[in-house]
Amino acid sequence: MDVRKKPRTELSKSDLERYDRQMMIPGWGREGQEKLKSSRVVVAGAGGLGSPALLYLAAAGVGNLVIVDKERFEVSNLNRQVLGWEGDVGRYKAEAASEKLKSLNSGVAADPLIEEINDKNVDRIVEGADVVVDALDNWRARFTLNRGCVRKMVPLVHAGIFGLEGQITTIVPGSGPCLQCIVPEPPKEIAMFPVVGATPAFFAALQVIETIKLIVGIGEPLVGKLLVLDGWTTGFTITEVARRRGCPACG
């Protein structure tokens, strides 16, 4: 599913060497890598989900990354937020993440945006993106992000985790349900919830796969499907989900 058409950026000799192994994937090739290089992905949140997602998006050669996070690193973040190191405690997450991503891949633009997503700025933040990655940790902001993506017709890859559990779905406005179709009312917010780093890392990796599938135009994204992991039993379920008539976000 190729979500957008735009002029592609030519690959350099270094690019061809760097991305050789992933370009071997059927349907990817040079054309798919050029799509990645010319793409813009907004990652909302640079924490447990956002950090590993940003790492693998940069490593894959997504040309333009926007890192949206208004918080600073704390010691309690370091068990899972892998773009925050001990020396980054007290620094803005978006700025520290941007520096590391540029060191990982100098061919990628990683722009920090130190803002909290709200109704006033969400349209500006998501406009022009090829994909938005929901790496947030609260439902109020997720619903706001969902509404902005629906209005601007930008695909959104949602994931959420709790302890050893989590879920992921891909939202393509007009082609399936939005987040508020699937979760009609925001769940009760929990300020401090349990988490081990491997859980958001797992779902972040899936978010990157979904993002790449959308941009490159390969595979079958999780549109209209909700994948849930029960890490206690290592059990997976995939549930079909549909658009909800009267949904205040997309109905």
C-alpha positions as CSV (number, residue, x, y, z in Angstrom):
1,M,0.0,0.0,0.0
2,D,1.9,3.1,-1.3
3,V,0.3,5.9,0.8
4,R,1.8,8.8,-1.0
5,K,3.4,9.7,-4.4
6,K,6.2,12.2,-4.5
7,P,9.5,12.8,-6.3
8,R,12.0,10.3,-5.0
9,T,15.5,11.1,-3.9
10,E,18.3,9.4,-5.8
11,L,20.5,7.0,-3.8
12,S,24.2,7.6,-3.5
13,K,26.9,4.9,-3.8
14,S,27.1,4.9,0.0
15,D,23.3,4.4,0.3
16,L,23.4,1.4,-2.1
17,E,26.1,-0.2,0.1
18,R,24.4,0.7,3.4
19,Y,20.9,-0.5,2.5
20,D,21.9,-3.5,0.3
21,R,20.5,-6.2,2.6
22,Q,17.1,-4.7,3.1
23,M,16.8,-3.8,-0.6
24,M,17.0,-7.6,-1.2
25,I,13.5,-8.0,0.3
26,P,11.0,-8.8,-2.5
27,G,9.2,-5.7,-3.7
28,W,11.6,-3.3,-1.9
29,G,14.6,-2.8,-4.2
30,R,16.1,0.5,-5.2
31,E,12.7,2.1,-5.8
32,G,11.5,1.3,-2.3
33,Q,14.7,2.7,-0.8
34,E,14.3,5.9,-2.7
35,K,10.8,6.2,-1.3
36,L,12.2,5.8,2.2
37,K,14.9,8.4,1.6
38,S,12.4,11.0,0.4
39,S,9.8,10.2,3.1
40,R,8.8,12.2,6.2
41,V,7.8,10.3,9.3
42,V,6.6,12.0,12.5
43,V,7.3,10.1,15.7
44,A,5.1,11.4,18.5
45,G,7.0,10.6,21.7
46,A,10.7,9.8,22.3
47,G,10.2,7.4,25.2
48,G,9.9,3.6,25.5
49,L,8.2,3.2,22.1
50,G,9.6,6.2,20.4
51,S,13.3,5.6,21.1
52,P,13.6,2.2,19.5
53,A,11.2,3.2,16.7
54,L,13.4,6.2,15.9
55,L,16.6,4.1,15.9
56,Y,15.2,1.6,13.4
57,L,13.6,4.2,11.2
58,A,16.9,6.0,11.0
59,A,18.8,2.8,10.4
60,A,16.4,1.9,7.6
61,G,17.1,5.2,5.9
62,V,13.9,7.2,6.4
63,G,15.1,10.5,5.1
64,N,13.2,13.0,7.3
65,L,12.3,12.2,10.9
66,V,10.4,14.6,13.2
67,I,10.8,13.9,17.0
68,V,7.9,15.3,19.0
69,D,8.4,15.4,22.8
70,K,8.4,18.1,25.4
71,E,9.8,16.1,28.3
72,R,13.4,15.8,29.7
73,F,15.1,12.5,30.5
74,E,14.8,11.2,34.1
75,V,16.7,8.4,35.7
76,S,13.5,6.3,35.8
77,N,13.3,6.4,32.0
78,L,16.6,4.6,31.4
79,N,15.3,1.1,31.8
80,R,13.5,1.4,28.4
81,Q,14.1,4.7,26.7
82,V,17.2,3.7,24.9
83,L,18.0,7.0,23.3
84,G,18.5,8.4,26.8
85,W,21.8,7.6,28.4
86,E,23.0,8.5,31.9
87,G,24.6,11.8,30.7
88,D,21.3,12.8,29.1
89,V,19.4,13.0,32.4
90,G,17.9,16.5,32.5
91,R,18.1,17.1,28.8
92,Y,15.2,17.3,26.4
93,K,14.4,13.9,25.0
94,A,13.9,15.2,21.5
95,E,17.3,17.0,21.3
96,A,19.3,14.1,22.8
97,A,17.5,11.6,20.5
98,S,18.2,13.8,17.4
99,E,22.0,13.9,18.2
100,K,22.2,10.2,18.5
101,L,20.3,9.5,15.3
102,K,22.5,11.8,13.3
103,S,25.5,9.9,14.7
104,L,23.9,6.6,13.7
105,N,23.0,7.8,10.2
106,S,24.3,11.2,8.9
107,G,22.2,10.8,5.8
108,V,19.0,11.2,7.9
109,A,17.5,14.5,9.1
110,A,16.2,14.2,12.6
111,D,14.4,17.3,13.7
112,P,13.5,17.8,17.4
113,L,10.2,19.4,18.1
114,I,9.8,20.3,21.8
115,E,6.1,20.5,22.0
116,E,3.1,18.8,23.6
117,I,0.6,17.6,21.1
118,N,-2.7,19.4,21.5
119,D,-5.7,20.5,19.4
120,K,-4.0,23.8,18.5
121,N,-0.8,22.3,17.0
122,V,-1.6,18.8,15.9
123,D,-2.6,19.6,12.3
124,R,0.6,21.6,11.8
125,I,2.7,18.7,13.2
126,V,1.2,15.9,11.1
127,E,0.7,17.9,7.9
128,G,3.0,16.7,5.1
129,A,4.0,13.5,6.9
130,D,3.9,10.2,5.0
131,V,3.3,8.3,8.2
132,V,2.8,9.3,11.9
133,V,4.0,6.9,14.6
134,D,2.0,7.0,17.8
135,A,4.6,6.4,20.6
136,L,2.6,8.4,23.2
137,D,1.9,7.3,26.7
138,N,-1.5,8.8,27.4
139,W,-4.9,8.5,25.7
140,R,-5.8,12.1,25.6
141,A,-2.9,12.9,23.4
142,R,-3.4,9.8,21.3
143,F,-7.0,10.8,20.5
144,T,-5.9,14.3,19.6
145,L,-3.2,12.8,17.3
146,N,-5.8,10.4,15.8
147,R,-8.1,13.3,15.0
148,G,-5.3,15.3,13.4
149,C,-4.3,12.4,11.2
150,V,-7.9,11.7,10.1
151,R,-8.3,15.4,9.2
152,K,-5.1,15.5,7.2
153,M,-5.5,12.0,5.8
154,V,-2.1,10.8,7.1
155,P,-1.6,7.2,8.1
156,L,-1.1,6.6,11.8
157,V,0.6,3.5,13.3
158,H,-0.6,3.1,16.9
159,A,0.9,1.0,19.7
160,G,0.4,0.9,23.4
161,I,1.9,-1.2,26.1
162,F,1.4,-2.1,29.8
163,G,3.9,-4.3,31.6
164,L,4.2,-7.5,29.5
165,E,1.2,-6.7,27.3
166,G,0.5,-4.4,24.3
167,Q,-1.4,-3.8,21.1
168,I,-0.8,-2.4,17.7
169,T,-2.9,-1.3,14.7
170,T,-2.4,0.7,11.6
171,I,-4.9,3.5,10.6
172,V,-5.2,4.6,7.0
173,P,-7.9,7.3,7.0
174,G,-10.6,6.3,4.5
175,S,-9.5,2.7,4.3
176,G,-10.4,1.4,7.7
177,P,-11.3,2.3,11.3
178,C,-9.5,5.1,13.2
179,L,-8.3,4.7,16.7
180,Q,-11.5,6.1,18.2
181,C,-13.5,3.6,16.3
182,I,-11.5,0.8,18.0
183,V,-11.4,2.5,21.5
184,P,-14.6,4.7,21.6
185,E,-13.9,6.2,25.0
186,P,-10.4,7.0,26.4
187,P,-9.4,4.5,29.1
188,K,-8.6,5.8,32.6
189,E,-5.1,7.3,32.6
190,I,-2.5,5.7,34.9
191,A,0.3,8.1,35.7
192,M,2.8,5.4,36.6
193,F,2.3,2.0,35.1
194,P,4.6,-1.0,35.0
195,V,6.9,-1.5,32.0
196,V,10.0,-3.5,31.1
197,G,12.0,-2.2,28.1
198,A,11.6,-5.3,26.0
199,T,7.8,-4.8,25.7
200,P,7.9,-1.3,24.0
201,A,10.9,-2.3,22.0
202,F,9.0,-5.3,20.6
203,F,6.0,-3.1,19.6
204,A,8.3,-0.3,18.3
205,A,9.9,-2.8,15.9
206,L,6.4,-3.7,14.7
207,Q,5.6,-0.1,14.2
208,V,8.7,0.4,12.1
209,I,7.7,-2.6,10.0
210,E,4.2,-1.2,9.5
211,T,5.7,2.2,8.6
212,I,8.0,0.7,6.0
213,K,5.3,-1.3,4.5
214,L,3.2,1.8,4.0
215,I,6.0,3.9,2.5
216,V,7.6,1.2,0.3
217,G,4.3,-0.3,-0.7
218,I,4.9,-4.0,0.3
219,G,3.1,-6.5,2.4
220,E,-0.3,-6.1,4.1
221,P,-0.4,-3.5,6.9
222,L,-2.6,-4.0,10.0
223,V,-5.5,-1.9,8.7
224,G,-8.7,-3.0,10.2
225,K,-6.8,-5.4,12.5
226,L,-5.7,-5.2,16.1
227,L,-2.7,-7.3,17.1
228,V,-2.5,-8.0,20.9
229,L,0.4,-9.6,22.8
230,D,0.0,-11.3,26.1
231,G,3.6,-11.5,27.2
232,W,2.8,-13.6,30.2
233,T,2.0,-16.5,28.0
234,T,3.6,-15.2,24.8
235,G,0.2,-15.5,23.2
236,F,-0.8,-13.4,20.1
237,T,-4.3,-12.6,18.9
238,I,-5.3,-10.6,15.8
239,T,-8.9,-9.2,15.9
240,E,-10.7,-7.7,13.0
241,V,-11.9,-4.2,13.7
242,A,-14.2,-2.0,11.7
243,R,-15.2,1.6,11.2
244,R,-17.8,2.7,13.7
245,R,-20.9,4.6,12.5
246,G,-21.1,7.9,14.2
247,C,-17.4,7.9,15.3
248,P,-16.7,11.5,16.4
249,A,-13.3,11.4,14.8
250,C,-13.9,9.8,11.4
251,G,-17.6,9.2,11.1
